[in-house]
Amino acid sequence: MTMRLDAPFTRRALVRTTGMSAALLALSRLRALPAAAAPASTEGHVLSPRDERIFAAIAERMTFTGDPALPRFGDTAALASVDAALLQLPADIPQQLSWALLAFEYGPPLFIGKLSSYTGLTPEWQDVYLGGWAESRFATCRLAFQAFKNLSMLGYYSQDSVWPAIHYQGPWAPKPRRLLPPT
């Protein structure tokens, strides 16, 4: 079975992308747990440590503005928010994301001629590589780039620590009360 990288964008892919974006948008309105409160085990996580490392490097470049008032992606709980959002999706989508992350990590020799992984590139070359995926002639690369971008932005801008720098005071609705389990 041969996979065509330049296959047309199908209705199924559109429905999947729209569903994922809608789910992530809904989840971005929820407040994530602080990074310190995240569980230490991998149970309940979608992203493997390898996927987290690759995705964090991608999101770091996508959310970098150069503004010192904005925290870095790695200094927020954005990765935990993305992982929590991925728990809400059908099981095949996180698996596809994992494959896309692997292809992205080890693609620089093919796409930009650099004998390095994405995480081994300098920030300048990482930006060039990201731009290549954003404007690729292959629909699969463009779709993967859009998934990385949507997840990065929704995870990052859902963090309370980012809001003051962008002059956002938070949602108008009051914070929901959290009920503690009986002790």
C-alpha positions as CSV (number, residue, x, y, z in Angstrom):
1,M,0.0,0.0,0.0
2,T,1.4,3.4,-1.1
3,M,0.7,6.6,0.8
4,R,0.4,9.7,-1.4
5,L,1.8,12.8,0.4
6,D,0.1,15.2,-2.1
7,A,-3.4,13.6,-1.7
8,P,-6.3,16.1,-1.8
9,F,-7.7,17.3,1.5
10,T,-10.6,14.9,2.2
11,R,-13.9,15.5,4.0
12,R,-12.8,13.0,6.7
13,A,-9.6,15.0,7.3
14,L,-11.6,18.3,7.4
15,V,-14.1,16.8,10.0
16,R,-11.2,15.5,12.1
17,T,-9.3,18.8,12.0
18,T,-12.5,20.8,12.8
19,G,-13.4,18.5,15.6
20,M,-10.0,18.6,17.1
21,S,-9.9,22.4,16.9
22,A,-13.3,22.7,18.4
23,A,-12.4,20.4,21.3
24,L,-9.2,22.3,21.9
25,L,-11.0,25.7,21.8
26,A,-13.5,24.5,24.4
27,L,-10.7,23.1,26.6
28,S,-8.7,26.3,26.2
29,R,-11.4,28.1,28.2
30,L,-10.7,25.8,31.2
31,R,-8.0,26.7,33.6
32,A,-5.2,24.1,33.6
33,L,-3.6,22.8,36.8
34,P,-0.3,24.5,37.7
35,A,2.7,22.5,36.4
36,A,3.6,21.6,40.0
37,A,0.2,19.9,40.5
38,A,0.6,17.7,37.4
39,P,0.9,14.0,38.2
40,A,4.4,12.6,38.2
41,S,3.5,9.3,36.5
42,T,2.7,8.9,32.8
43,E,-0.7,7.4,33.6
44,G,-3.4,9.7,32.1
45,H,-0.9,11.2,29.6
46,V,-1.2,11.0,25.9
47,L,2.2,12.4,24.9
48,S,5.2,10.2,25.5
49,P,8.3,11.8,27.0
50,R,9.9,11.8,23.5
51,D,6.7,13.4,22.0
52,E,6.7,16.0,24.8
53,R,10.3,16.9,24.1
54,I,9.7,17.4,20.3
55,F,6.4,19.2,20.7
56,A,7.8,21.5,23.4
57,A,10.7,22.5,21.0
58,I,8.2,23.2,18.2
59,A,5.8,25.2,20.5
60,E,8.7,27.2,21.9
61,R,9.5,28.5,18.4
62,M,5.9,29.0,17.4
63,T,5.0,31.0,20.5
64,F,8.3,33.0,20.7
65,T,7.7,36.7,20.2
66,G,10.9,38.2,21.6
67,D,8.8,40.1,24.1
68,P,10.4,39.8,27.6
69,A,7.0,40.4,29.2
70,L,5.7,37.1,27.8
71,P,6.9,33.8,29.5
72,R,8.5,31.1,27.4
73,F,6.3,28.1,26.5
74,G,8.5,25.9,28.7
75,D,7.9,28.2,31.7
76,T,4.2,27.7,31.7
77,A,1.9,24.7,32.1
78,A,1.0,24.8,28.4
79,L,2.4,21.3,27.7
80,A,0.1,19.9,30.4
81,S,-2.8,21.7,28.9
82,V,-2.1,20.3,25.5
83,D,-1.8,16.8,26.9
84,A,-5.1,17.2,28.8
85,A,-6.8,18.4,25.6
86,L,-5.5,15.4,23.7
87,L,-7.1,13.0,26.3
88,Q,-10.4,14.2,25.0
89,L,-9.8,13.2,21.4
90,P,-10.3,9.8,19.7
91,A,-7.4,7.5,20.3
92,D,-6.3,7.5,16.6
93,I,-5.6,11.3,16.6
94,P,-2.9,11.3,19.3
95,Q,-1.3,8.4,17.5
96,Q,-1.3,10.4,14.3
97,L,0.2,13.3,16.1
98,S,3.0,11.1,17.5
99,W,3.8,10.0,13.9
100,A,3.8,13.5,12.7
101,L,6.1,14.6,15.5
102,L,8.6,11.9,14.6
103,A,8.5,12.8,10.9
104,F,9.0,16.4,11.8
105,E,11.9,15.7,14.2
106,Y,13.9,13.7,11.7
107,G,12.9,15.5,8.5
108,P,15.5,18.3,8.3
109,P,18.0,16.3,6.1
110,L,15.2,15.7,3.6
111,F,13.5,19.1,3.7
112,I,16.3,21.6,4.3
113,G,19.4,19.6,3.7
114,K,20.7,19.9,7.3
115,L,22.2,16.7,8.9
116,S,20.4,17.3,12.2
117,S,17.2,16.6,14.0
118,Y,14.8,19.5,14.5
119,T,15.7,19.8,18.1
120,G,19.4,19.9,17.2
121,L,18.9,22.9,14.8
122,T,19.7,26.5,15.8
123,P,16.6,28.7,16.5
124,E,17.1,30.4,13.1
125,W,17.1,27.1,11.2
126,Q,14.2,25.8,13.3
127,D,12.2,28.8,12.0
128,V,13.2,28.1,8.4
129,Y,12.2,24.5,8.8
130,L,8.8,25.4,10.3
131,G,8.2,27.8,7.4
132,G,9.0,25.0,5.0
133,W,6.3,22.8,6.6
134,A,3.8,25.7,6.7
135,E,4.2,26.3,2.9
136,S,5.0,22.7,1.8
137,R,3.6,21.4,-1.5
138,F,2.5,18.3,0.5
139,A,-0.9,18.6,2.1
140,T,0.2,16.2,4.9
141,C,3.0,18.5,5.9
142,R,0.7,21.6,5.9
143,L,-1.9,19.7,7.9
144,A,0.7,18.6,10.5
145,F,2.0,22.1,10.7
146,Q,-1.5,23.4,11.4
147,A,-2.1,20.8,14.1
148,F,1.2,21.8,15.8
149,K,0.3,25.5,15.5
150,N,-3.2,25.1,16.9
151,L,-2.1,23.0,19.8
152,S,0.8,25.4,20.6
153,M,-1.3,28.5,20.5
154,L,-4.2,27.1,22.4
155,G,-2.0,25.6,25.1
156,Y,0.1,28.7,25.5
157,Y,-2.6,31.4,25.4
158,S,-4.8,29.4,27.8
159,Q,-2.2,30.1,30.6
160,D,-3.0,32.7,33.2
161,S,0.7,33.8,33.2
162,V,0.4,34.9,29.6
163,W,-2.7,37.1,29.9
164,P,-1.3,40.2,31.6
165,A,1.3,40.7,28.8
166,I,-1.5,40.6,26.1
167,H,-3.8,42.8,28.2
168,Y,-6.4,40.1,28.7
169,Q,-8.2,40.1,32.1
170,G,-9.5,36.6,31.8
171,P,-13.0,35.1,31.1
172,W,-16.0,37.1,32.0
173,A,-17.6,34.1,33.7
174,P,-16.6,33.5,37.3
175,K,-14.2,30.7,38.0
176,P,-16.2,27.4,38.6
177,R,-16.1,26.1,42.1
178,R,-14.0,23.1,42.5
179,L,-15.4,20.5,44.8
180,L,-12.9,18.6,46.8
181,P,-13.4,14.9,47.3
182,P,-14.4,13.8,50.8
183,T,-11.5,13.0,53.0
